[in-house]
Amino acid sequence: MSHPVPTWASVRPSERLASTPAIRRGNAWWLVTPNGTIAASDPVLTGELDHFASDMAAADRAVAKLRTKRTAARKEQR
C-alpha cells in the first residue's frame, strides 16, 4: 500500500518521532517542516531514526509495565 507524501497539515502529533520533524509513513522516513517535506534517504540517518524509534518504543513499554505494577500494588494495599 502506497502512503501519501506527508505535508505539514497532514501530520498528526502521534506520527512524530518524539516531537521531532521526523515521521515514518510506510517504509519511508520523512522530515516535515512548515516550509516543505523531504524524504530521508541517507542510510546512516534512516538507520539512526530506526534505532531511536526502537529505543523510544522500548522505553514506552517499560513505562507502561511500571504503571501496571504500580496500579496492581495500589489495588493490593486496599
N, C-alpha and C positions, 0 to 999 in steps of 0.2 A: 504494500500500500504506500503510495507516494504521499509525503507530508508537504504541506504548502510552505513556501518561504515565509518565515515569520516577519512581521512588521512590529514596530513599537506598540501599536494599538492592539495587536492580536496576542501579545504575550501576557499570560496570566502570571501573577506573582508566584504561584505554586510551580510554575515551569522553570523559574530561575534557579540557578545553582547557587544557593546560599547568598541571595541578594546581589549576585554579580550580573553582568550583562550577558553571561553565557547561558544558553538554553540548548536542550537536546530535542530534536524532532526526528523521529525515526532513528536512523543510524548516524545522523549528522549533527555536529555541534555548530551552533551559530553564535555570533556576537552581535547583539542587537542594541542599538542606541536610538535616540530620537532622530538622529541625522541619517540613519541608514542601517543596513544589515549586511554582514559579510559571513560567508561560510568559513568556518575554521578548518583549514585543510592541512596545516602543518602537523605531521605525525607526532612531533615532540609535544606540541601544545595539546593536541587532542588526547594524547596518552596521559598527560598530566591532568586534564579535565576528567578523564575516565577514573583515574586514581582518586582524585579529590571527591568525585561523586560517590565512588565506592566507600571511601572513608566517611563521608557525611551520612550515607545510608547506615553504615555500621554504628556510628555514633547515635543516630536516631533510634536504632533497635536497642542499643544499650540503655538509653534514657527511658524508653518505653518499658523495658524489663525492670528497671529500678522503680519506676512509678507503680508497676503492677505489684512488686514486692512490698512497697510502702503501703499501698491500698490494702493488701492482704494482711499486713501486720496491724494496721489500724482496726480492721474488722475483728481480728483475734483479740484485741485489747478490750473490746466492748463486752 
